Amino acid sequence: MLIRLAIFAVFGPLATVGILTTTKGTPLSTPKQGVAEQNSGQNGGIKTKPQDNKSTTQNPPPPLAVQQPSAPPCDEICQQGRQNLDIQGKLKTFTGWLVVVGLLQALALFGTVVIGIRQEQILREARKEIHTQAQHMSRQADLMEKNNEVGLAAANAAQESAKAANDQIEMMKEKERARLQVTPLDFDAVDPAEPNKIMIEFVNIGPTNAFDVRVEAGAKVTVDGLKPEQGEYTDLAVPTLLKPEKAESSWVVWDFPRRWRDEVVDDRAKMIFEVVGQIKYRDVFETTHIEDFSYRMNVYGIEDMPRNSVKLKLMRKWHPFDLHPGEWEF
C-alpha cells in the first residue's frame, strides 16, 4: 500500500497534465476564451466581424501555453513511503551483502571440507605407505637375522677351520722344528787336587737344524752336614749350529775340597750332585726357544783311591728335578 501511494505521489502530476491535452495533441480552450464567448452571447449576439479566411489561415493565433501544475507538497504518508523505500533498499543491500558473505563462508567451509578430505586421504595413504614400509623393514630384519645366523655359522665354521688349520700348522712346526736334548754324563771318581768337570751332552733330536745355540749352566755338590760347594754359572762351549742327530758336549766345573777327604769319615755319607742351566736356540721357522734344565744325582759313600783320588761308591743315575726359587744362587 505504501508503495502504491508513493507511485501515485510521483506520477499523479504527470497524469493531470495529460488530461489537459487531447488525444490529437490539440490544447483545450482556456478559461479566457470561455469567458469571451459568454460575454459575446450576453451582448445580444453581436458577433465580431469575421476575418478573412485567408488571413486566418495564414496567421493562426498562437496556442495558449498550458501552465504545468506544480507538484503538490509531499505529505506524511509520502515521506513515510520514501523512508520505507530507502529502508527496503538498504535492507536489500544488506541482504545482498549477507548473501555474499554467506556464499563466501560456504565456499570457505567447502574448501576446508575439501582440504580436510584431501588431508585425510593423504594421511590414509601415508599410513598405508608406513605400514608397507614397516612390513618391508620387518622382512628385511628377518632376512638380516637369518643372514646373521648364516654368517655367524659361517664365521664359526671359518674360525674352526682356521683353528684346525693353525693347529695343523703348529703341529707341523712342532714336528719339523729342531729340539735339543740335554743329558749330564755319569762319572765315578773325583780328584780333590784339581777342578772336577761334569760333562753335559747336547743332541738335536729334531729333523731340522738349530741355530744360534747358547747354553748357560753351573754345578753344585752337597754333603750331609757340610757346607755346599757351588761352582760358577758360566756360558758353555757349545757350537752355535746343531745339526739333527749330531751330539755335542761341554762341561761345568766343580770342586771337591781336600778337607772333605778328612772330614767325610763315614764312608756311607750321602753326597748330592746337581747341574742346572738354560739353553736358547732358533728353529727353521724363525721361532726362538728358551728351555731350562735341572738334573740331580745321589751318591752314597766314598772311598780313597791312589794318588789322593776319591772313588764314588754307590751312584744313582741323573734324573731331572724341579728347581724351586731360592734353591740356587749364583
DRENDO-1510 file (C-alpha; in Angstrom, 1 decimal, always signed):
<recs>
REC; n; res; u; v; w
REC; 1; MET; +0.0; +0.0; +0.0 .
REC; 2; LEU; +2.8; +2.4; +0.8 .
REC; 3; ILE; +4.4; +1.6; -2.5 .
REC; 4; ARG; +1.2; +2.4; -4.4 .
REC; 5; LEU; +0.9; +5.7; -2.6 .
REC; 6; ALA; +4.5; +6.6; -3.4 .
REC; 7; ILE; +3.9; +5.8; -7.1 .
REC; 8; PHE; +0.8; +7.9; -7.1 .
REC; 9; ALA; +2.6; +10.8; -5.4 .
REC; 10; VAL; +5.3; +10.7; -8.1 .
REC; 11; PHE; +3.2; +10.1; -11.2 .
REC; 12; GLY; -0.1; +12.0; -10.2 .
REC; 13; PRO; +1.0; +15.4; -11.5 .
REC; 14; LEU; +2.0; +13.9; -14.8 .
REC; 15; ALA; -1.4; +12.3; -15.2 .
REC; 16; THR; -3.1; +15.6; -14.6 .
REC; 17; VAL; -1.0; +17.3; -17.3 .
REC; 18; GLY; -2.0; +14.6; -19.7 .
REC; 19; ILE; -5.7; +15.1; -19.1 .
REC; 20; LEU; -5.4; +18.7; -20.2 .
REC; 21; THR; -4.3; +17.7; -23.7 .
REC; 22; THR; -6.5; +16.0; -26.3 .
REC; 23; THR; -5.8; +12.7; -28.0 .
REC; 24; LYS; -4.6; +14.6; -31.1 .
REC; 25; GLY; -2.4; +17.0; -29.2 .
REC; 26; THR; -4.7; +20.0; -29.6 .
REC; 27; PRO; -5.0; +22.1; -26.4 .
REC; 28; LEU; -8.4; +22.7; -24.9 .
REC; 29; SER; -10.0; +26.1; -24.7 .
REC; 30; THR; -8.7; +28.2; -22.0 .
REC; 31; PRO; -10.8; +29.9; -19.4 .
REC; 32; LYS; -10.4; +33.3; -21.0 .
REC; 33; GLN; -11.9; +32.0; -24.3 .
REC; 34; GLY; -14.9; +30.7; -22.5 .
REC; 35; VAL; -15.4; +34.0; -20.8 .
REC; 36; ALA; -15.3; +35.9; -24.1 .
REC; 37; GLU; -17.7; +33.6; -25.7 .
REC; 38; GLN; -20.0; +34.0; -22.8 .
REC; 39; ASN; -19.7; +37.8; -23.0 .
REC; 40; SER; -20.5; +37.8; -26.7 .
REC; 41; GLY; -23.6; +35.9; -26.0 .
REC; 42; GLN; -24.6; +38.3; -23.4 .
REC; 43; ASN; -24.1; +41.4; -25.6 .
REC; 44; GLY; -27.1; +40.4; -27.8 .
REC; 45; GLY; -25.4; +38.2; -30.1 .
REC; 46; ILE; -23.1; +40.8; -31.5 .
REC; 47; LYS; -20.7; +39.0; -33.5 .
REC; 48; THR; -17.4; +40.2; -34.4 .
REC; 49; LYS; -16.5; +40.6; -38.0 .
REC; 50; PRO; -15.1; +37.6; -39.2 .
REC; 51; GLN; -11.7; +37.9; -40.5 .
REC; 52; ASP; -10.7; +36.9; -43.8 .
REC; 53; ASN; -10.3; +33.1; -44.1 .
REC; 54; LYS; -7.1; +33.6; -45.9 .
REC; 55; SER; -5.7; +35.8; -43.3 .
REC; 56; THR; -6.9; +33.4; -40.6 .
REC; 57; THR; -5.3; +30.5; -42.3 .
REC; 58; GLN; -2.1; +32.3; -42.9 .
REC; 59; ASN; -1.7; +33.7; -39.4 .
REC; 60; PRO; -3.3; +31.3; -36.9 .
REC; 61; PRO; -3.4; +32.5; -33.4 .
REC; 62; PRO; -0.6; +31.2; -31.2 .
REC; 63; PRO; -1.5; +28.4; -29.0 .
REC; 64; LEU; -2.0; +29.2; -25.4 .
REC; 65; ALA; +0.7; +28.0; -23.2 .
REC; 66; VAL; -0.6; +25.4; -20.8 .
REC; 67; GLN; +0.6; +26.1; -17.3 .
REC; 68; GLN; +2.1; +22.9; -15.8 .
REC; 69; PRO; +0.7; +22.5; -12.4 .
REC; 70; SER; +3.4; +22.3; -9.7 .
REC; 71; ALA; +3.8; +19.1; -7.7 .
REC; 72; PRO; +1.8; +19.1; -4.6 .
REC; 73; PRO; +3.9; +19.0; -1.4 .
REC; 74; CYS; +4.7; +15.5; -0.1 .
REC; 75; ASP; +2.6; +14.8; +2.9 .
REC; 76; GLU; +3.5; +12.4; +5.9 .
REC; 77; ILE; +2.3; +9.3; +4.0 .
REC; 78; CYS; +4.5; +10.2; +1.0 .
REC; 79; GLN; +7.5; +10.8; +3.3 .
REC; 80; GLN; +6.9; +7.5; +5.1 .
REC; 81; GLY; +6.7; +5.8; +1.8 .
REC; 82; ARG; +10.0; +7.2; +0.8 .
REC; 83; GLN; +11.5; +6.2; +4.1 .
REC; 84; ASN; +10.1; +2.8; +3.6 .
REC; 85; LEU; +11.7; +2.6; +0.1 .
REC; 86; ASP; +15.0; +3.7; +1.5 .
REC; 87; ILE; +14.8; +1.2; +4.3 .
REC; 88; GLN; +13.8; -1.5; +1.8 .
REC; 89; GLY; +16.7; -0.6; -0.4 .
REC; 90; LYS; +19.1; -0.7; +2.5 .
REC; 91; LEU; +17.6; -4.0; +3.6 .
REC; 92; LYS; +18.1; -5.4; +0.1 .
REC; 93; THR; +21.7; -4.1; +0.0 .
REC; 94; PHE; +22.4; -5.6; +3.5 .
REC; 95; THR; +20.6; -8.8; +2.5 .
REC; 96; GLY; +22.8; -8.9; -0.7 .
REC; 97; TRP; +25.9; -8.5; +1.4 .
REC; 98; LEU; +24.7; -11.2; +3.8 .
REC; 99; VAL; +24.1; -13.5; +0.9 .
REC; 100; VAL; +27.6; -12.7; -0.5 .
REC; 101; VAL; +29.2; -13.2; +2.9 .
REC; 102; GLY; +27.2; -16.5; +3.3 .
REC; 103; LEU; +28.3; -17.6; -0.1 .
REC; 104; LEU; +31.9; -16.8; +0.8 .
REC; 105; GLN; +31.6; -18.6; +4.1 .
REC; 106; ALA; +30.0; -21.5; +2.3 .
REC; 107; LEU; +32.9; -21.6; -0.2 .
REC; 108; ALA; +35.4; -21.3; +2.6 .
REC; 109; LEU; +33.7; -24.1; +4.5 .
REC; 110; PHE; +33.5; -26.2; +1.3 .
REC; 111; GLY; +37.2; -25.5; +0.7 .
REC; 112; THR; +38.0; -26.5; +4.3 .
REC; 113; VAL; +36.0; -29.7; +3.9 .
REC; 114; VAL; +37.7; -30.5; +0.6 .
REC; 115; ILE; +41.1; -29.8; +2.2 .
REC; 116; GLY; +40.2; -31.9; +5.2 .
REC; 117; ILE; +39.1; -34.8; +2.9 .
REC; 118; ARG; +42.3; -34.5; +0.9 .
REC; 119; GLN; +44.4; -34.4; +4.0 .
REC; 120; GLU; +42.6; -37.5; +5.3 .
REC; 121; GLN; +43.3; -39.2; +2.0 .
REC; 122; ILE; +47.0; -38.2; +2.2 .
REC; 123; LEU; +47.2; -39.4; +5.8 .
REC; 124; ARG; +45.5; -42.7; +4.9 .
REC; 125; GLU; +47.9; -43.2; +2.0 .
REC; 126; ALA; +50.8; -42.2; +4.3 .
REC; 127; ARG; +49.6; -44.7; +6.9 .
REC; 128; LYS; +49.4; -47.4; +4.2 .
REC; 129; GLU; +52.9; -46.5; +3.0 .
REC; 130; ILE; +54.3; -46.5; +6.5 .
REC; 131; HIS; +52.6; -49.9; +7.1 .
REC; 132; THR; +54.0; -51.2; +3.9 .
REC; 133; GLN; +57.5; -49.9; +4.7 .
REC; 134; ALA; +57.2; -51.4; +8.2 .
REC; 135; GLN; +56.4; -54.8; +6.7 .
REC; 136; HIS; +59.3; -54.5; +4.3 .
REC; 137; MET; +61.6; -53.5; +7.2 .
REC; 138; SER; +60.3; -56.4; +9.2 .
REC; 139; ARG; +61.0; -58.8; +6.3 .
REC; 140; GLN; +64.5; -57.2; +5.9 .
REC; 141; ALA; +65.1; -57.6; +9.6 .
REC; 142; ASP; +64.1; -61.2; +9.4 .
REC; 143; LEU; +66.4; -61.7; +6.4 .
REC; 144; MET; +69.2; -59.9; +8.2 .
REC; 145; GLU; +68.7; -62.0; +11.2 .
REC; 146; LYS; +68.8; -65.2; +9.1 .
REC; 147; ASN; +71.8; -63.8; +7.2 .
REC; 148; ASN; +73.4; -63.0; +10.5 .
REC; 149; GLU; +72.8; -66.5; +11.7 .
REC; 150; VAL; +74.1; -67.9; +8.5 .
REC; 151; GLY; +77.1; -65.5; +8.7 .
REC; 152; LEU; +77.7; -66.4; +12.3 .
REC; 153; ALA; +77.6; -70.1; +11.5 .
REC; 154; ALA; +79.9; -69.5; +8.5 .
REC; 155; ALA; +82.2; -67.4; +10.7 .
REC; 156; ASN; +82.2; -70.1; +13.4 .
REC; 157; ALA; +82.9; -72.7; +10.7 .
REC; 158; ALA; +85.6; -70.5; +9.2 .
REC; 159; GLN; +87.1; -69.9; +12.7 .
REC; 160; GLU; +87.0; -73.6; +13.5 .
REC; 161; SER; +88.6; -74.3; +10.1 .
REC; 162; ALA; +91.2; -71.6; +10.7 .
REC; 163; LYS; +91.9; -73.0; +14.2 .
REC; 164; ALA; +92.2; -76.5; +12.8 .
REC; 165; ALA; +94.5; -75.3; +10.1 .
REC; 166; ASN; +96.5; -73.3; +12.6 .
REC; 167; ASP; +96.7; -76.4; +14.8 .
REC; 168; GLN; +97.9; -78.4; +11.9 .
REC; 169; ILE; +100.5; -75.8; +11.1 .
REC; 170; GLU; +101.6; -75.7; +14.7 .
REC; 171; MET; +101.7; -79.4; +14.9 .
REC; 172; MET; +103.7; -79.5; +11.7 .
REC; 173; LYS; +106.1; -76.9; +13.1 .
REC; 174; GLU; +106.4; -78.8; +16.3 .
REC; 175; LYS; +107.1; -81.9; +14.4 .
REC; 176; GLU; +109.6; -80.4; +12.0 .
REC; 177; ARG; +111.4; -78.0; +14.3 .
REC; 178; ALA; +114.7; -78.5; +16.0 .
REC; 179; ARG; +114.6; -79.9; +19.5 .
REC; 180; LEU; +117.6; -80.1; +21.8 .
REC; 181; GLN; +118.1; -82.8; +24.4 .
REC; 182; VAL; +120.4; -82.2; +27.4 .
REC; 183; THR; +121.9; -85.1; +29.4 .
REC; 184; PRO; +124.6; -84.9; +32.1 .
REC; 185; LEU; +127.2; -87.8; +31.8 .
REC; 186; ASP; +128.0; -90.2; +34.5 .
REC; 187; PHE; +131.3; -90.3; +36.4 .
REC; 188; ASP; +132.7; -92.4; +39.2 .
REC; 189; ALA; +135.7; -90.6; +40.6 .
REC; 190; VAL; +136.8; -87.1; +41.7 .
REC; 191; ASP; +140.2; -85.5; +42.3 .
REC; 192; PRO; +140.4; -83.2; +45.3 .
REC; 193; ALA; +143.6; -81.7; +44.0 .
REC; 194; GLU; +142.2; -80.4; +40.7 .
REC; 195; PRO; +138.9; -78.9; +39.4 .
REC; 196; ASN; +136.5; -81.5; +38.5 .
REC; 197; LYS; +134.2; -81.5; +35.5 .
REC; 198; ILE; +130.7; -82.7; +34.9 .
REC; 199; MET; +130.2; -83.4; +31.2 .
REC; 200; ILE; +126.9; -82.4; +29.5 .
REC; 201; GLU; +125.9; -83.8; +26.2 .
REC; 202; PHE; +123.6; -81.8; +23.7 .
REC; 203; VAL; +121.8; -83.6; +20.9 .
REC; 204; ASN; +119.5; -82.2; +18.3 .
REC; 205; ILE; +116.7; -84.8; +18.1 .
REC; 206; GLY; +114.6; -82.8; +15.7 .
REC; 207; PRO; +114.6; -83.2; +11.8 .
REC; 208; THR; +115.9; -79.6; +11.1 .
REC; 209; ASN; +118.8; -77.5; +12.3 .
REC; 210; ALA; +119.0; -75.5; +15.5 .
REC; 211; PHE; +120.6; -72.0; +15.0 .
REC; 212; ASP; +122.2; -69.6; +17.4 .
REC; 213; VAL; +122.6; -72.1; +20.1 .
REC; 214; ARG; +123.6; -70.8; +23.5 .
REC; 215; VAL; +123.9; -72.6; +26.9 .
REC; 216; GLU; +124.5; -71.4; +30.4 .
REC; 217; ALA; +125.0; -73.8; +33.3 .
REC; 218; GLY; +126.5; -74.5; +36.7 .
REC; 219; ALA; +127.1; -77.3; +39.2 .
REC; 220; LYS; +126.8; -77.7; +42.9 .
REC; 221; VAL; +127.9; -80.5; +45.3 .
REC; 222; THR; +126.3; -81.0; +48.8 .
REC; 223; VAL; +127.5; -83.4; +51.6 .
REC; 224; ASP; +125.4; -84.1; +54.6 .
REC; 225; GLY; +126.4; -81.9; +57.5 .
REC; 226; LEU; +128.8; -79.8; +55.4 .
REC; 227; LYS; +128.5; -76.5; +53.6 .
REC; 228; PRO; +127.8; -77.0; +49.9 .
REC; 229; GLU; +130.4; -76.3; +47.2 .
REC; 230; GLN; +129.0; -74.3; +44.3 .
REC; 231; GLY; +130.6; -73.8; +41.0 .
REC; 232; GLU; +130.4; -70.8; +38.7 .
REC; 233; TYR; +127.4; -70.3; +36.4 .
REC; 234; THR; +129.0; -69.7; +33.0 .
REC; 235; ASP; +128.5; -70.0; +29.3 .
REC; 236; LEU; +129.3; -73.4; +27.9 .
REC; 237; ALA; +131.5; -74.0; +24.9 .
REC; 238; VAL; +128.7; -75.3; +22.5 .
REC; 239; PRO; +128.6; -74.9; +18.7 .
REC; 240; THR; +126.0; -72.4; +17.6 .
REC; 241; LEU; +124.7; -74.7; +14.9 .
REC; 242; LEU; +123.5; -78.1; +15.9 .
REC; 243; LYS; +122.5; -80.5; +13.1 .
REC; 244; PRO; +120.0; -83.3; +13.5 .
REC; 245; GLU; +121.2; -86.4; +15.3 .
REC; 246; LYS; +124.7; -84.9; +15.9 .
REC; 247; ALA; +125.8; -84.8; +19.5 .
REC; 248; GLU; +127.9; -82.0; +21.0 .
REC; 249; SER; +129.3; -81.9; +24.5 .
REC; 250; SER; +130.6; -79.5; +27.0 .
REC; 251; TRP; +131.2; -79.4; +30.8 .
REC; 252; VAL; +130.6; -77.5; +34.0 .
REC; 253; VAL; +133.3; -77.2; +36.7 .
REC; 254; TRP; +133.0; -78.0; +40.4 .
REC; 255; ASP; +135.4; -78.6; +43.3 .
REC; 256; PHE; +135.8; -81.4; +45.8 .
REC; 257; PRO; +137.7; -79.7; +48.7 .
REC; 258; ARG; +140.6; -81.5; +50.4 .
REC; 259; ARG; +139.1; -81.0; +53.8 .
REC; 260; TRP; +136.2; -83.2; +52.7 .
REC; 261; ARG; +138.6; -86.1; +52.4 .
REC; 262; ASP; +139.4; -85.7; +56.1 .
REC; 263; GLU; +136.0; -84.6; +57.3 .
REC; 264; VAL; +134.0; -87.2; +55.5 .
REC; 265; VAL; +134.8; -90.0; +57.9 .
REC; 266; ASP; +131.7; -92.0; +57.3 .
REC; 267; ASP; +132.1; -93.8; +54.1 .
REC; 268; ARG; +128.4; -94.1; +53.9 .
REC; 269; ALA; +127.9; -90.3; +53.8 .
REC; 270; LYS; +125.4; -89.0; +51.3 .
REC; 271; MET; +126.5; -86.7; +48.5 .
REC; 272; ILE; +124.2; -84.8; +46.1 .
REC; 273; PHE; +125.4; -83.6; +42.7 .
REC; 274; GLU; +123.2; -81.0; +40.8 .
REC; 275; VAL; +123.5; -79.4; +37.4 .
REC; 276; VAL; +121.2; -76.6; +36.4 .
REC; 277; GLY; +121.2; -74.4; +33.3 .
REC; 278; GLN; +119.3; -72.8; +30.4 .
REC; 279; ILE; +119.5; -73.4; +26.6 .
REC; 280; LYS; +118.4; -71.0; +23.9 .
REC; 281; TYR; +118.2; -71.6; +20.1 .
REC; 282; ARG; +116.2; -70.7; +17.0 .
REC; 283; ASP; +114.5; -73.1; +14.6 .
REC; 284; VAL; +114.0; -73.0; +10.8 .
REC; 285; PHE; +110.6; -71.3; +11.3 .
REC; 286; GLU; +112.3; -68.3; +13.0 .
REC; 287; THR; +110.9; -69.2; +16.3 .
REC; 288; THR; +113.1; -68.7; +19.4 .
REC; 289; HIS; +113.0; -71.4; +22.1 .
REC; 290; ILE; +114.2; -71.0; +25.7 .
REC; 291; GLU; +114.3; -74.1; +27.8 .
REC; 292; ASP; +115.5; -74.6; +31.4 .
REC; 293; PHE; +117.1; -77.9; +32.6 .
REC; 294; SER; +118.0; -79.2; +36.0 .
REC; 295; TYR; +119.4; -82.7; +36.9 .
REC; 296; ARG; +120.4; -84.3; +40.1 .
REC; 297; MET; +122.4; -87.4; +41.1 .
REC; 298; ASN; +122.7; -89.1; +44.5 .
REC; 299; VAL; +126.0; -90.8; +45.8 .
REC; 300; TYR; +126.1; -93.0; +48.8 .
REC; 301; GLY; +129.6; -93.4; +50.2 .
REC; 302; ILE; +133.2; -92.7; +49.1 .
REC; 303; GLU; +136.4; -94.5; +49.3 .
REC; 304; ASP; +140.1; -93.5; +49.0 .
REC; 305; MET; +142.0; -94.3; +45.9 .
REC; 306; PRO; +145.6; -94.0; +45.0 .
REC; 307; ARG; +147.1; -90.5; +44.2 .
REC; 308; ASN; +144.6; -88.8; +46.5 .
REC; 309; SER; +141.6; -89.5; +44.3 .
REC; 310; VAL; +138.2; -90.4; +45.8 .
REC; 311; LYS; +136.0; -93.0; +44.3 .
REC; 312; LEU; +132.3; -92.8; +44.5 .
REC; 313; LYS; +130.9; -96.0; +45.8 .
REC; 314; LEU; +127.2; -96.3; +45.1 .
REC; 315; MET; +125.9; -94.0; +42.4 .
REC; 316; ARG; +122.5; -93.3; +41.1 .
REC; 317; LYS; +121.6; -92.1; +37.6 .
REC; 318; TRP; +121.0; -88.5; +36.7 .
REC; 319; HIS; +117.3; -87.6; +36.9 .
REC; 320; PRO; +115.5; -84.2; +36.3 .
REC; 321; PHE; +114.0; -82.4; +39.2 .
REC; 322; ASP; +112.0; -79.2; +39.7 .
REC; 323; LEU; +114.2; -76.3; +40.6 .
REC; 324; HIS; +112.4; -74.1; +43.2 .
REC; 325; PRO; +113.1; -70.4; +43.6 .
REC; 326; GLY; +115.9; -69.7; +46.1 .
REC; 327; GLU; +117.4; -73.1; +45.8 .
REC; 328; TRP; +120.2; -71.8; +43.6 .
REC; 329; GLU; +122.1; -68.6; +44.0 .
REC; 330; PHE; +124.9; -67.8; +41.6 .
</recs>
